[in-house]
Amino acid sequence: MLKAIRDIGELFGSVKLYDEVKANRVLVLEFDERGNFVKAYLEDFFEDKQEKYLYKKAKGSNPPTLTPTIILQRGEKKPDDKKSPVMRTLDNLEKVLNKIQFEKMARPTLDKKKLEEEIYRSTEIIPSKEKILLTIKIDGKYVGEIEDFIKALKKELEEEGRESRGMGICSVCLQEKEVSGDIAPFKFYTIDKPGYITGGFKKEIAFKNFPLCYECRDYIKIGREIIEKKLKFKIGGAITYYLIPEFILGRDKIKKETLDILFYPEHRKIMLSSREHKSLMADEEEILEILSDERNVLTLNFLFLESELSAERILLLIQDVYPSRLRELFEAKRKVEKLFSSNGFSYTFNYYTIYKFFSKSDSTKKEPDLRKYFLEVLDKTFRGVKIDEKFLLNFLMKGIRDAINKEEGYKNLIKDAFSVFIFVKLTTKEVDMEVKDVNSLEEFLESLPTLDTNLKKGLFLVGALTERLLRVQESERGSKPFLKKLKGLKMNENDLKGLLPEVRNKLEEYDKFRAGEMRLFNLTSEYFSKAPAVWNMSIEELNFYFSLGMGMFDKVAGYIYSKKEVSNEE
């Protein structure tokens, strides 16, 4: 992965002294040629002035930058604080200036109390949500135009990682160079924790663990900036991932259209607008469908990275995904969507559909606590690794039960659960399915790859017949009292065997047991008669296949009623 990021940095960027930064405005503290403070004033932030601002993040947070260009901390001083946010920013500014050897320019004199007042006065009308970049000018020149600052920054960068430096083979470019074990651009690697140290806590030999040369460090930083800016996406707005392409045969073998899509967002928008956009991850900016058209001359890495304060943690890394594998995933998506679309209704499936069942253990929770399980499903479906069915059904049934208990919206939620189940089975090669036109209820049941036994078909149909009763009750009484008979979808074998005649009796009471219901009842009985005497299925399995019939009743109705009857029922 790091080699791929380095290649992106070298191919599509250039080594810069500064780090890119975003801000709404710039607050300039201006000093004259003798270092005396002149004034403070605001100006607009311009992207093309980044080199002049010379913003450069430090490895630590004290101070947070290597140059006197820093994000201004704002807000009023709290009763318990010794210093105001602005004063803390000025303290950091002073620390940076004290490290600089001024040879061709006078050192600025900081009267921090006066500057604090000036800064508050200059920014008092600026909304707190706006980000302000604080910088200095000396004798009319920005930081990036002053040789003393440039020289000091270069020296600082050259000294980075000096406590863990030596000659060795760089782990990225594989060349023998001066390397360090303490210059990794990503914060998920550190040498101050036991797990990362070779030879205990001796930093001087830690470079042997992850030797990185300074050139690779620079290009990896650039590559990361490009990926952050151009290849950062979200799954349904919930989970962020970085798409990292790796060119197997060099970029000359990649279509220009693909490169434009990857690295030039302005081209991407034009090209995406010219075709029907199909999303796998539920992101409007997603480019996976176009990449799936590419030949296997590149692979894709999906990096899920969590940032918290000054640390980073890899949640998941899916490596070496070929375009051909993306095509298989999109084909599974197509089949699922076609199966669940009908009568002018177009069903949409993507990974956010899966996320609905693998986000929160309790819908009242603020933060998603099941994310690791979702990432497990994501990883295995991308790699085609079988997922334990019991594991899958536990999560799907929890979502279905929650919806049933609320007595609303369960029809669509059950469809989603069924689509997730089939998608997982398709992508892990456990089933195959060709969605085609069918002319009877029996053919429809045969077309569903997961209903592969008479028992499962019987459970599915008794679920459909139960849903028919629930709709009758809602129409006649405005409520669904029979839902209580379903025991929160925790019915056992005996419960379900007794349910079918009970549903028939209730439908007869409402004078709704007619030709369609009779056909459904008879077919259900037939499937049950062919099932084993002892069902030998878990509670989760029994109720899952039963609930699928409830959610798919509309599909079933299309085969047992005439079009006029279906219209009347709706």
N, C-alpha and C positions, 0 to 999 in steps of 0.2 A: 504493500500500500504506500509506504513512504517513497519508494522508487517512483511510483506513478505520480505522486504529488510533486516530487522533484522535477520530473519530466514536464509536467504542466507548467511549473514555474519557469523552467528554462525555455520552453517553446513559446509560451504566450505572455511572458512578463519580462521584467528587467530588474536587476538588483538595485535597490534604493536604500538610502540611508534611513529614510523615515518610514513610519508606519502610517497607513491610511486611517483617518479619523473622520467622524461625522459630527457636525454641530450645526446649530441654528445661527449662532452669532459668534463673533470673536471679540473678546475684551482685550484691548492693547494697553499695556503700561509702558509709556514712552519715557525714555531717559535721553539726556543730551550727551555730547561727546565726552564730557567729564564724569558721566555716571550719575548726574543729578536727576531726580524725578521731575518730569515736566507736566504730564497730564495722563488721565485715563479716559479712554473713549471706546465706544462700541463701533464695530463695522460688520458688514455682512460676511458670512463664511463662503468661501469659494473653493470648489474642488481643485481647480487648477493652481491654487496657491499652496498646496500641501507641502511642496519642497521648501517654500519660504517659512511655513510654520515650523517645519522640522520636528513634528511630534514623534517621539520614540518611547514606547513602553519599556519600563524596566522590568527585570525579572521578579522583583519583589514589589512591595507597596510602600516602601519608606525610603526615598520618595518613589511615587509610581511611574515617573518618567526619567529619562536620561538627559533631557533638555528642559529649559525653562518654558516649555509649552505644555500645558496641563489642563485637564478638565476642571472647571471651577466648581467647587462644592458650595452650595448655597443654602439658604435658610437661616432662620433666627437662632440665636444662641439659647439653648435650653437651660433651665435652672441648675441642672446637675453637671453641665458641661463647664470645663475650665476655659475652653476657647470656642469661639464661633467657628462654623464650617469654613468661612472665608479665611479666618486666621490660620486654620489648619492647612489650607491650601497655600497660604503665604509661607508657612513654615517649610512645606515641601519645596516651594520655589527657592527659598533661601538655601536649603540643603543642596539643591542642584547647582546653584551659583557658586557655592563654597567649594565645590569639587572642580570647578573650571579654572584652568591656568590662563589668566588674561595677559596676553602679550601685545596685541595690536589694538586693544580696545580697553577703555576704562571699565573697571568693575562697577556695576550699578549699586548705588547706595539704597538699601531698603529701610525706610521708616515704616515698619509694618503696621503700626497703629494708624498712621495717616493713610496708608494704602488701603487698609481695611475700610475706613470711612469713605474713601473715594470709590471703592468697588461697590459698596452697598448703595451709595448715591447713584452710581452709574447704572446699576442693574435693578433698581427698585420697581421700575415699571415693566420689567420683563417677566412674563408669566413663568411660574416655577417649572412648568413642564418643558420649557425650552432649554436646550443644552448649550452651554457657553464654554468656549475654548479660551483659556487665559494664556496670553503670550506677552513677550516684551519686544520693544524696538529700541535700539541704541543708535543715536545719531541718524535716525531715519531708516535704519536697516532692520529687517526681520532677522530672527534667529538663524534661519537657513542661509542668510546672506553674509553672515559674520564668520570669518575664518577661525576665530578662537573656538567657537562652538562646534564647528564642523570637525576641527582637529581633535577636540576633546571627545566627541562622540565616536569618531573612528577608533581612537585609542581605547575607549571603553569597550567597544565591540570586539576589538582584537584581544582584550584581556578576559573576555567572557569565558567562563569554564576553565580558567587557568589552574584551579586547584585539582582538576582531573584531566590533565593533558599529557599526551605522549605520542610517539610515532606508532602507527598501526594501520591496519586495513579498514578503511571506511566501510561500514555495514550497508551503506546505500549505493555508492558508486564503485565499491570494491577495489579502490586504488589505495596504494600506500601513501599516506600523508600524515600531517600533524592532525590528530583527532582529539576529541574531548568527550567525556561521558556526561557532561553537565550543560549541554547547549541544545538539547532537544526542543524544537519549537512547540511541541504539544505538551500540555501540563499533566497528562496522565502518566508521564514518565518522570521519575525523580530519583535522586541518589541519596536522599536523606531519610529513606525508609528501609528497614531491613530487607524487604522483599526485592529490592532493586540493586542491592549492593553486592559486588563481587569482593570477597575477602574481608567481610565485616564492614566497618564504617571507615575504611581507609579510602578517602576520596581520590587520593593520588593514583590509585590503580583501578578506580571504578570505570575508567574509559574502556577497559577490556570487556565490560558487560554490554555496552552499546556504543561502540566507537563511531563518532560522526565527525566528518571533516567540516571545515568552516564554509566551504563553497556549497556543499549540500545543505547545510543549515540555512544559508541565504536563499537558495532556490526553493527549499521546502516552505520557508516562510512566505515567499511570493506565491507559490502554488496554493498554499492554504488561503491566502487572501483572495485569489481568483475563485477558488471553490466556495468560500464564504459568500462572495458577491454574486456569483453566477450559477452555482450548482447546489444551492441550498433549498430544500423543499420540505413540505410537511405532509403527513398523512392525516387528511381531514382536519387540518388545523390543530392537531393534537400532539403529534410527535415529530420532531425535526430529524431529518437525515441529510447527509451529504453524499452526493453522487460523484464518485471518483473514477473517471474512465482510464483505462490502461491500454495503450496501443501495442498490440502484439507484433505487428509487422511494420510499425512506423506510421506516422500520420499521413504519409503520402498515399497509403492504401485506403484511407478513410474518405468517404464521399465528402465533398466540400459542403454539401447541404447539412451533413451530420456535424461537421466542425462548427458551422454557423449556428446550429441549434445549441450546441454545447457551450460555446464561448462568446456568442454575440447575442445577448438578449433581445436587441432591437430586431434582428433577423428572426429570432425565435417567435416573437409575437406575430410578425407578418405571416410566417409559415404556418403557425398553429391556427391562425384565423382563416386560412385558406382551405382547411380540411376539417372534417368532423372529428372533434377531439374526444378520444377515448382514454379515460384515466384508470390506472390500476391502483394508485395510491390516494385518490380523491384530492388531487391538487390541480387547480386550474392551470398552473404553469408547468405541470409535469410534461416531460419529454420522452418518457419510456416507450410509448407506442412508436414514435418515429425511430428511436434507436433500435427497436425490435426489427425494423426493416433492414438493418445493416447486416452485412456478412460477418462471419465470425473472425473478424480481423481486429476486434477489440473486445475487452471484457469490462465489466462494470463492478465496482466495489460500492457497497452501501454501508456508510459509517453512521451509526447512531451514537452521538456524543452528548453527554450531559455536562453542562458547566455549572459550577456552584462556587461563588466567590473566586478564589484564585486557583481552584482545582478543576480538573476535568476527569471524566470517567467514561470509558467506552462501555456502552450498554449492549451494543451488538455490532459485529462487523461481518457482513456477508461478502465474501470474496469471489472473484472469478465467475461472475454471472455473464454468460454469453448471450448475444442477441437471440440465438435460437431458443434459449431457455425462456427469454421474455416472450417470444412468440407462443410458446406452450402455455405460459400463464395467461396470456391474452385470449388464447383459444379456449381455455377452461372458463374464463370470464364470459366469453361469448356464448358458450353452451348454457351456462347457468342463467344468463340474462334472457336467452331465447326461451328456456324452459318456463320461466316465471312471468313472461310477458304474454298478454292475451287481450283480445277485444279492444285493440287500440291503446292499451296500457303498456308502456315501455318500462320494464324493470331495470334498475341500475345496480350493479354489484361492484364493489371495490374493497380494498383492505380496511377501509373505515367500517364497512359492514361487519367485519370480523371484530374490529376494535370495540364495537358496542357491547359485545359479550365478554370482553377481556380488558375492561377498564377499571370498574369499581366493584368491590365485593358488596357494597351497599350504596344504593343510588343517592343516599343523603350525604355521603362523604364529599368533602370539597375536592380532595386530591385523588387521582387514580392510583389505586394500590395494587392493581393486577397487571401493570404494564409489562413486567418481566415475562408473564405467561403469553401475552400477546406477541411479544418479540420472539418467543420460542416458536409460536405457530408461524409467524412471518418467516423466520429462518428456515424452518423445516419445509414449508411449502415452496420456498425459493429453491431449496436444494433437493427437493423430491424425497425427503426422508419421512417414513411412516410415522404418524402421530397416534399414540395410544387412544383407542376409541373411548374408553372409560373416562380418560382425562378430558376429551373433547365434549362428551355428553354432559359431564358435570357442569361445565360452564354454560352450555347451550340451554340445558334444562333450568338452570337458575334464572336465566333471563326470561324464559318462557313462563315459569311459575310466577315471577314478579309481575309480568304483564297480565296473566290470568287473574291474579289476586286483585289487580286494579280494575278488572272487568272491562277494560277498554284498550284498543290499540293492539290487542294480542294477535289479530289476524296477520298484520304486516310483520310483526316481530317474529312470528312462527315462520313466515316465508323467509325472513332473513336467516333464521337459524337453519332452516332446511338448505338454503343456498350456501351457507358456510360449510355445512356438512358435506354437500356434494362437491363443492370447490376443493376442499381439503382432499377428498378421496380421489378426485381427478388429478390434482397436481402431484399427489404422492403415488400415482399409478396403481391405486388399489381397485379402481373401477374404470371402465370406459363407457362413453355414452355418446350416441349420435342422436341429436334432437331432430326428429322428423315428424311429419304430420301423422296423426293417429285418428282412427274413426270410431273407437269404442272405449268404454271405461277400462275394459280388460287390457286393451293395447296400451292405454295410457299408463296403467300400473306396471305393465311389463317394461315400459320405456324408462321408468325410474330405476336407476342402477342400484340404489340402496334398498329397494323393496324386493329383495331377492329370495324371499321365502313366503309360503302361504300364510304363515302366522303374521309376518310384518304387513302383508297386504290386508289381512283381516283387521288388524289393529288400526291401520290407516283408515279403512272404511267405516269402522265403528266410530272413530273420531269424527269423520265427516257427517255421519248420521246424527251424532250428538250435537254437532254444530248446527245442523238443520233444526233440531229441537230448540236449542238456545235462541235461535233467531225467531222461531215461532213464538216462544214465550215473551221475548222482548216486544214483538209486534202486538201480541194479545194483551200482555200485562204491564209492559213498560219495564220489566225486570227479568232476570235470568235465575230463578231460584234453583234450577237443576244444577247450576255450577257447584253447589255445595256437595252434590253427589260425587264430584270428581276428586274430592279429598285433596285439593291443592296440587293435583297431578302427582300424587304419591300412591296411586292405586296398585294393588298387587294382582296376581293372576286371578284369584277368586272374584275380586271386585270387578275386573274387566269382563270375565265370563258372565257375570250376572247383569252387566250393564246393557247388553244388547236387547234382551226382552223388555227391560225396564224402559229403555228409550222408545221401543215400539208402543208399549202401553201408553206412555205419555202422549205420543203423537196421535194415537187413536182417540185419546181424551179430547184433544184439540181438533179432531176431525181433519188431521193433516197426514194421515197414513194412507197415501194414495199410490198410484202406479209407480211414480218415481221412487218414493220411499220404499215401496214393496220390493222393487228391483234391487235397491241398495241393500236392503235387509237380507234378501235372499243370497246375493253375491257374497256378503259378509259371512253369512252362515256357511256357505259353501267353502270359503277359504278356511274358516275355523275348523270345519269338519275334516279337512285335509291336513291340518296342523297336528303335531305330535300331541299325545294325551297330556304329557307334562311339558309345559312351555319352556321351562329352563332358560328364562331371560331375567335380567336384573330389573329392579324397579325403574331405574333410569331408562333402560331400553324400552320397556313396555310403555311407559308414559311418553317417551319421545315419539315413537311411531304413531301412537294414538293422537298426540297433539298435532303431528304433521297433517293428519286428516282434517283436523279442525281448521288449520290455517289454509289448507288447500281445497276447502269445500267449494269455492266458486269454480275451480277447475273441474271438480267432480260433477257439479251441477250441470255443466255444459254437456255432459254425456248422458245424464239420466232424465233431464227435462227437455221439453221443446223450447225453442227460442222464445216463444210467447210466455211460457211458464217461467223461464229464467227472468224475463223482463218484469213480469208481475211480482216475482219474489224480491227483485231489487227495489 
